[in-house]
Each structure stands twice: as structure tokens, then as C-alpha cells.
Amino acid sequence: MKAVVAKRVERGTADLTEIKDLARAAGYEIVGELTQTREEDAAYAFGEGKADELAALTAESGADTVIVDNRLGPYQTYNIGGKLPEGAEVVDRFTLILDIFGQRAQTRKAQLQVELAELRYELPRAEAKASLATRDERPGFMGLGEYDQSRERDIKNQIAEIKRELDAIADKAETRREQRRESGFDLVALAGYTNAGKSTLMRRLAAELDVDENEDRHPDLETTAESEDRLFTTLGTTTRRADTGQRDVLLTDTVGFVSDLPHWLVESFESTLDSVYHADLVLLVVDASEDVEEMREKLVTCHDTLYERNEAPIVTVLNKIDRVDDEELAEKREALAALAPNPVAVSGLTGERVDALRDRIEDELPDWQFERLVLPLGDDTMSLVSWVHDHANVEREDYEGEQVTLEFEARPAIIERARAKASDLAAVESV
């Protein structure tokens, strides 16, 4: 598939870098580019003269698709399409993103979220699309098909049904999170922009590949988290055990953020972001090799998304330091200090300073409680001792006479379960 990419901005110079990356991620070959700086035109988004230029570029390059890095209304899409060579279609930024999401959706949850986003995108356009379909002689223009008066009601019913199924999946995920916490695991989530290197960093931190995500299971769990230079490689969630030291940590990688995402699209992937919102610690991964202004803009967007609902501490991780020198890194640290106080700088690719990140993870996780148990010696006690070793950090284990003294640190939930098990042992002993 060949595509011409185009973008309009109201001031400054249009940057086509991200839209070209998105287009390539969707499988397009970029054969032409066009930009314009002006206020939005109600009919064409661009000025009509620029729309004519876009049509000429499309014909000259042999492109079959025009990808516009703006949000187009249905009439604007129709009008631009009317100028293009026969067979060429118009795709705006959000339609392209949904296309990529659809290609990447491997799990039932991801597929439902993509469908929900598509329906939410279509809902306010249903009436206008029906009008356009009636005016245009080509059946199914823009993939409209035959619309009737019931289309809006059908979309709303489909949205309600998908939300019910996603709510059921979310309930199962919440139960699974609580079971993991009760088993002594701390939950750490990786967040950040797509291509910031989250999956590469996860490969560096991962200790084991034995976490079954059930509905959330990601296809690369059989090997290792993908780290290709592609956008939205990780659309579902990938969870692995991480090696950080004393704590038992489960690390979850989620879908990467993209700039200028509308609220309805973020909402559609809310159940995926729940892995971030309900974590014990969030690692906000930023590409340290990018321009400082771009880093600042992305940090602001991430903060707007995360701080609204997230209660866990957030640690900024400046990744890809193998691409910058120490002086540049220091300058960026200082420039971003207000948004990213005390960040951890690492290279997920080379492993540089990743040990410092492991230490920081342990420091930032919720404090463990200390417990001392004196237990009667016996088979059941040895089973409890083994269980504590699996779920806590044992500092002392002494055997004297008919008693075992066990001192350890663990999550509050583990302390409570250990006490309950110890009480059961004492009750049996007294009988």
C-alpha cells in the first residue's frame, strides 16, 4: 500500500515524523508528503488550493491512500476524497491508529477495546455518514455501507454489550491482582510513550516467563517481550516476574501512549490502563535521546493520564542513555527536573545502570512489615516456614528445643496470613 501523508498546523512548521511512523506501522509505504500552516478550512481542513495540490501529488506518486495527520470531520473527508483519483481513499489520524490497533489485537480484551474505540469514533458521525452515503452515487463510500435510522441505536447497543464484557474481564483481572498480592507479589507497571523502550527494558528486568495472563495473555509470552522499532508492538498487557532483589515483583508492560489521543480513545483502553492505575509502583519510561521539548510534552501528557487516577508512586526512567553523552543527559535532567524529579537513567538495550533501577524499585515499593513468630516444631510448622520463605524476606530462622523462631519482612497481607497460619498451629498444639 502506498500513501501520501499530509498535515495542517495553525502555526509553526508541521512535523510528519510520528504520522510517518504510524503509517509504516500500519503497513504503508510513504511516497509523498505535504504540509500547510493555516487555520482550519471547514470544507477541506486544508485550503482548497492545497487540497488540489494534495490530489495532484496523490496522482503523481501513484498512492492509493491519503493519510491526514489531523482529525477530519465526515464532510471534510468526503470533500477531500472527491478531489482524489478514483479508488484513492482518505484516512485521518485516528482512523489510522484504530487500524493499527486492529492489526495488533491478539487477545479477546484487546479486540473488544478496538471495537469499542471504533464504535465510539463512529457514533457521532453516523448521521452525517448516512447523509453522505445518500448524496454519493458510489455505494459504501468510505466503507459506510447502507445506513438507516436505526444505525445510531445499533451502535449504542453494541457499545453497551462490549462494555459489559470488558467489565467482566476487568473484574477477573482485579481478582487476579489481589490473589497475586496475597501471594506476596508487588505489582509494578511500565508506562510511557510507544517506542520509549518499555519492552526492551522489561526484557532486561525479567527473571522468569512463568506468568499466565489468561485473558490478557500476550502472544510473545512464550519467548520474550517484543522490542522491535514498531509502534504499538504491545497492545495487550504482558506480565513477567522481575528480578529486583529481595522483593517478589510482577512487572507489567502496557500499550504505549501516542500524542494527541482523544478522550474517547483513551477511555476505550481503560481496562488495559487498569494495570497501571492499580499497580504498587509505576515506571514512567521516557526516551532520553529525544529533543528535550518533545520529552517535556510527552511527560505532561503522561502525567495528565496517570495522575488523574493513579495513586501509586511514579518513578521516571530516562531510557536509551546509550544514545546520549553525559553532558547532554545532565542538561536534560536539569531542564525536566520539575516534571521528573530524581529520575533513573538507564539503557535497557545495554543494561547500563539497570541495577540502580532495581534498587530504586525496591526503595519505592510500599514498606513491608516486620514479624516474629515462635512456632512449635513439627511437620505443619515446617510447611509454614517453607511458605514464609516463598512469600517474604526471612531475616532469621532459629531452631531451639521444640520451637522454631522465624523473623521476616513481608507485605501486610502476607503478615496477616502468616499470623493466621501460626494461630492454627497453636490451636492444634493446645488440643
HELIX and SHEET records of a PDB file:
HELIX    1   1 THR A   17  ALA A   25  1                                   9    
HELIX    2   2 GLU A   48  SER A   61  1                                  14    
HELIX    3   3 PRO A   74  LYS A   83  1                                  10    
HELIX    4   4 ARG A   93  ARG A  104  1                                  12    
HELIX    5   5 ARG A  108  GLU A  122  1                                  15    
HELIX    6   6 LEU A  123  ARG A  125  5                                   3    
HELIX    7   7 ALA A  126  ARG A  135  1                                  10    
HELIX    8   8 PHE A  141  GLY A  143  5                                   3    
HELIX    9   9 ARG A  151  GLU A  182  1                                  32    
HELIX   10  10 LYS A  198  LEU A  205  1                                   8    
HELIX   11  11 ASN A  214  ASP A  216  5                                   3    
HELIX   12  12 PRO A  219  GLU A  222  5                                   4    
HELIX   13  13 HIS A  263  SER A  268  1                                   6    
HELIX   14  14 GLU A  270  TYR A  277  1                                   8    
HELIX   15  15 VAL A  292  LEU A  306  1                                  15    
HELIX   16  16 ILE A  321  ARG A  323  5                                   3    
HELIX   17  17 ASP A  326  ALA A  335  1                                  10    
HELIX   18  18 VAL A  354  GLU A  364  1                                  11    
HELIX   19  19 ASP A  379  HIS A  391  1                                  13    
HELIX   20  20 PRO A  412  SER A  430  1                                  19    
SHEET    1   A 4 GLU A  29  THR A  37  0                                        
SHEET    2   A 4 LYS A   2  VAL A   9  1                                        
SHEET    3   A 4 THR A  65  VAL A  68  1                                        
SHEET    4   A 4 GLU A  89  ASP A  92  1                                        
SHEET    1   B 7 ALA A 206  GLU A 208  0                                        
SHEET    2   B 7 THR A 238  ASP A 243 -1                                        
SHEET    3   B 7 ASP A 248  ASP A 253 -1                                        
SHEET    4   B 7 PHE A 185  GLY A 192  1                                        
SHEET    5   B 7 LEU A 281  ASP A 287  1                                        
SHEET    6   B 7 ILE A 314  ASN A 319  1                                        
SHEET    7   B 7 VAL A 344  ALA A 345  1                                        
SHEET    1   C 3 GLN A 369  PRO A 376  0                                        
SHEET    2   C 3 GLN A 403  ALA A 410 -1                                        
SHEET    3   C 3 ASN A 393  GLU A 400 -1                                        
END                                                                             
